[in-house]
Amino acid sequence: MSAAKAGPKNPFYGKTGESHSRFGAKGVKLSHSIKTSLLNIKTKEVLYFDSQRDAGAAIGVSHKTIQRALRSKKIINGLYVVQKESNNGET
């Protein structure tokens, strides 16, 4: 089996860096990102983010915390309300 897939017969033969599916470009695809806004209930300031990970990093919580707050409509750290943004910029 190993000899049958060795060298040029291997599907990953010659693929390195960006062209290698396992070791190439990493990160979140923009098509998988959910635009999110955070409303500071004390200052009424609204912060807009391209992803839940970015929103979480901005306030020092994980993206899972952002997801849970979005589903449950709970306030994060007693300060932030999370809202999902639609494609046209409205909530």
N, C-alpha and C positions, 0 to 999 in steps of 0.2 A: 504494500500500500504506500509506504513512504517513497519507494523508488518510482512508483507510477505518478506521483505528484511532485517530483523533484524538478528543479530548474524551470525552464520555460513552460512546463505543463502546469505549474502551480498558478492558481488564479491571481495571486498577489505578487507574482514574479515581476520585478522591475518597478514596483510601486513603492515610492518613499514619500515621506513628508505629507504635503497637502493631498497628494493623489491616493494615499493609503487610507482606506475606510476606517481602520481601527486606530490609527495613530495620526491622522491628519487634523484638519481644523476642528476645534472644539468650541463649545458654547451653545447658547440658545439660538435657534433659528428665529428670525423676526416673525415668520408666519405662525410660530407657536407662542409668541409673547402676547400677554394680555395687558393692554394699556390700563393703567391704574392711577387714581388720584387719591391724595390724602388730604383731608380737611382738618386743620388744627382748630379745635373747637374753642380755644381761648382767644386766639388772634384772628380767627376767621380766614386765615391764609390757606390757599389751596395749592398743593404741590402736584405736578403732573409727571408721570413716569411711563417709560415705554414697556416696562415689565414689572412683575410682582417682585422679582429679585432685586431690581434697582430700588423699588420703593422700600423694601425691607432693609436694604443696606443703608439707605438714607436715614432711617430712624433707629437703626441698631437692633433689628429683629430679623428672624429668618423669613424666607419666602412662605414657609408653611404657616407661620403666624398670620401673614397677610391673607393667605388663602382662607384660613379658618374665620378670620374677622370678616372677610367678604361674604362668606356663606352665612354666618350667624348674625351679622349686622352689629357686632360688639365693638366697643371702643378699645383701641390699643393704648396701653400705658395711661389710660384715663385722659388721653389728649387727642388721639387721631381717629377719624372715621374713614374707613376705606371704601372707595367707590370704584366700580368698573366703568371704564370709559368706552363709549361706542365708537364706531369707525369715524363718525363725522365730528367728534370732539365733544358731544353732549353726553351727559350721564344718564 
